Amino acid sequence: MYNFRLLISLLFIFGCQESKSYHLQNVTQLSFLGDNGEAYFNADNSKVVFQSKRNNNECDKLYIVDIDGKNFSEFPLKDGAFTCAYYSLNDSYIFFSSTMHLGKDCPEIYKDPNPRKYIWPLRNYEIYRFDGEEAIQLTDYPGYNAETTIHPTEEKVIFTSLREGDINLYEMDYNGDNVIQITTEYGYDGGAFYSPEGDRIVWRAWYPSTEEEKEQWKNNLSKKFIESVPLDIYVADRDGSNKQRLTKNGATNWSPSWHPDGKHIVFSSNMDDWREDYNAYGSNFEIYMINIKTKKLVRLTNNKTFDSFPVFSKDGKKIVFSSNRDALNPRNTNIFIADVVDK
């Protein structure tokens, strides 16, 4: 059975390679302390905002740094836990999710006793908009409201919420009005991005089909965490119609975003790390790019460690991502940026 899984994985990867050859060059480390993740470019690709747990903080706070590593600064708001910060059009605002409405402390989270299981908590986040002086709370649904990204031309955002007893995608205005539910299928929908033209979306999803899987999902929701189930990458029209599944390999495929050409999706996956010793995919995530039309793949990283959260600059010449490749602190996740070369 294990060899069959390996064969299918190899056929999927090596039999479906993209004709173009993309390479990352001039890989530069931007963070050097603590655990860092989810770095996103501002409007002119000159800086990134990201989250980091450092300086004895028990939860993530927000930080900003230029893409050359200069002008490192802390976000002025520090109460509670923070995640998923994203610049608005023209950098007028930074959207982010936080527990600051609950007070200064970091909320407790569920910790799974299995050290091999990768999980991420569903804290009681609300979404905020910050203009440099004032933070305005845009959502008010206890549970989970996060993963906000922006439309490329309209003052709209797409986000993930647990407001209807299940995790789905929603769209709203910059001021929190005109909320529209995009996905409705039972299971997990998250991490959505608009396409460069704004007419489509990409996201990660898991839709439990068996009674065992449904019970697993109910358990996840009751304990407020997501575990590394076999997530897959989907694209659809902006309203959720014409949904298309891009991956079907049994692995955890996640953190998808768009290449500026609108024809490719970059994402992270552990599809190449099947562990026969415990009959599961391992924790070595690599970064891949898939052609939406042909499903052909390009592998962008090749390390024996974690690489994820890839996002292209708007011109496609650079990519920012998170990785454990720091030789001095291999247990810490750091932010890296690289040039993307098309050969």
Stockholm file with secondary structure:
# STOCKHOLM 1.0

chainA/1-343         MYNFRLLISLLFIFGCQESKSYHLQNVTQLSFLGDNGEAYFNADNSKVVFQSKRNNNECDKLYIVDIDGKNFSEFPLKDGAFTCAYYSLNDSYIFFSSTMHLGKDCPEIYKDPNPRKYIWPLRNYEIYRFDGEEAIQLTDYPGYNAETTIHPTEEKVIFTSLREGDINLYEMDYNGDNVIQITTEYGYDGGAFYSPEGDRIVWRAWYPSTEEEKEQWKNNLSKKFIESVPLDIYVADRDGSNKQRLTKNGATNWSPSWHPDGKHIVFSSNMDDWREDYNAYGSNFEIYMINIKTKKLVRLTNNKTFDSFPVFSKDGKKIVFSSNRDALNPRNTNIFIADVVDK
#=GR chainA/1-343 SS CHHHHHHHHHHHHHTTBCSSCEEEEEEEECCCSSEEEEEEECTTSSEEEEEEECTTCSSCEEEEEETTSCSCEECSCCSSCEEEEEECGGGSCEEEEECGGGCSSCCCCCCCSCTTCCEEECCCCEEEEECSSCEEECCCCTTCEEEEEECSSSSEEEEEECTTSSBEEEEEETTSCSCEECCCSSSEEEEEEECTTSSEEEEEEECCCSHHHHHHHHHHHHHTEEECCCCEEEEEETTSCSCEECCCSSSCEEEEEECTTSSEEEEEECTTCEETTTTEECSCCEEEEEETTTCCEEECCCCSSCEEEEEECTTSSEEEEEESCCSSCTTSCEEEEEEEEEC
#=GC SS_cons         CHHHHHHHHHHHHHTTBCSSCEEEEEEEECCCSSEEEEEEECTTSSEEEEEEECTTCSSCEEEEEETTSCSCEECSCCSSCEEEEEECGGGSCEEEEECGGGCSSCCCCCCCSCTTCCEEECCCCEEEEECSSCEEECCCCTTCEEEEEECSSSSEEEEEECTTSSBEEEEEETTSCSCEECCCSSSEEEEEEECTTSSEEEEEEECCCSHHHHHHHHHHHHHTEEECCCCEEEEEETTSCSCEECCCSSSCEEEEEECTTSSEEEEEECTTCEETTTTEECSCCEEEEEETTTCCEEECCCCSSCEEEEEECTTSSEEEEEESCCSSCTTSCEEEEEEEEEC
//
